[in-house]
Amino acid sequence: MTEPSPSARRGQDLRPVALITGASRGVGAAVARALAPSHDLLLGGRDTAALAALAAELPGSRPWPIELTDTVEVVEATGGIDRLDALVHSAAVVAPGTVADTKAAVWRRHFDVNVVAVAELTRLLLPALRAACGRVVILNPGTDLRGQPGWASLVACSQALSGFAEVLRAEEGPRVRVTSIHAGHLGAPAEPDAVLRPESIAGAVLLSVTAPDDAVLSDMVLHPAARTTSDPFAVVDRETSDFRRTLPAQHAATVERGSVRTGEQR
Ligand SMILES: NC(=O)c1ccc[n+]([C@@H]2O[C@H](COP(=O)([O-])OP(=O)(O)OC[C@H]3O[C@@H](n4cnc5c(N)ncnc54)[C@H](OP(=O)(O)O)[C@@H]3O)[C@@H](O)[C@H]2O)c1
């Protein structure tokens, strides 16, 4: 029997199911709050206390604790999922570093989390996504990262993710619809127009997973309202060579713990 389309399923009162990686904080948590009214949620992440707190806040959600680079764990965790309406890739590790500074271990770790884990999780969930005519949303840091000095692994991962999304769309569309969201820099509330709020990126995710069945939002670019420059890191002081002095406090939350020093930590 053919699976009902997403809109037909909505007519049958079956709530769609979404899996969000990186749901324990930041953009992923905001995406969970945005999708909770319309979706049952699997909340992916490693911080089990944060996942449990979010699940308690959002009816119809449950923690999906996972170390995304552990392939055995990922195979086991995806084993019971046979229908998935939306897969939102929000887990990531980010740290500044020039080509001269970035060592192999950092390149491997960043590609492992930001690219390989995205590809492997998607691969394992493709049967469930095909069964539901599901949506895949890939969050991509920055709006135009070509050749951004000082962010070598971030730029490389971002371009790899863009290529991955294009191939996935060509191979699995139109049954599985793929959206790449390229978003500018998040920041502290003190800079309301110069940076984005996680909720703004979450709104774009909601739009892409609830797009009409005859449409796919393939690429979305979100700039902060008052900063339409293509340089997503314009808030970083170019006078400093190591990015430490003016890195916005909020940005520390987007950086893998312990791998970067903020202004306060100098
Ligand atoms: N921050 C920005 O300025 C910005 C701008 C545009 C787009 N984005 C994109 O939005 C997404 C989320 O960014 P964010 O700022 O919300 O990040 P964040 O606050 O640093 O959160 C990262 C999330 O990824 C999870 N994660 C990291 N490594 C993992 C691993 N090995 N296994 C499982 N989960 C792992 C973390 O889980 P635990 O905490 O549970 O360990 C956490 O939930 C990223 O794709 C980023 O590129 C960010």
The ligand as a Gaussian input file, in Angstrom:
#p B3LYP/6-31G(d) Opt

LIG

0 1
 N       25.725000      29.747000      16.216000
 C       25.664000      30.418000      15.073000
 O       26.096000      31.581000      14.943000
 C       25.014000      29.773000      13.883000
 C       24.615000      30.550000      12.806000
 C       24.017000      29.947000      11.725000
 C       23.849000      28.575000      11.705000
 N       24.251000      27.823000      12.747000
 C       24.081000      26.393000      12.657000
 O       23.040000      25.980000      13.544000
 C       23.368000      24.703000      14.059000
 C       23.330000      24.732000      15.565000
 O       24.222000      25.721000      16.038000
 P       24.180000      26.178000      17.559000
 O       24.779000      27.511000      17.635000
 O       22.804000      25.928000      18.092000
 O       25.172000      25.104000      18.205000
 P       25.455000      24.787000      19.758000
 O       24.665000      25.676000      20.649000
 O       26.927000      24.716000      19.914000
 O       24.844000      23.316000      19.921000
 C       25.456000      22.258000      19.252000
 C       24.593000      21.039000      19.430000
 O       25.239000      19.959000      18.750000
 C       25.272000      18.830000      19.616000
 N       26.451000      18.019000      19.320000
 C       27.714000      18.455000      19.101000
 N       28.543000      17.416000      18.907000
 C       27.772000      16.296000      18.999000
 C       28.043000      14.916000      18.903000
 N       29.277000      14.441000      18.660000
 N       27.029000      14.036000      19.053000
 C       25.781000      14.478000      19.310000
 N       25.444000      15.786000      19.407000
 C       26.445000      16.671000      19.260000
 C       25.337000      19.417000      21.008000
 O       24.868000      18.428000      21.884000
 P       25.240000      18.392000      23.493000
 O       25.162000      19.812000      23.975000
 O       24.146000      17.559000      24.050000
 O       26.591000      17.829000      23.587000
 C       24.415000      20.619000      20.891000
 O       23.072000      20.238000      21.084000
 C       24.721000      24.304000      13.496000
 O       24.517000      23.510000      12.380000
 C       25.322000      25.624000      13.096000
 O       26.211000      25.450000      12.033000
 C       24.792000      28.384000      13.856000

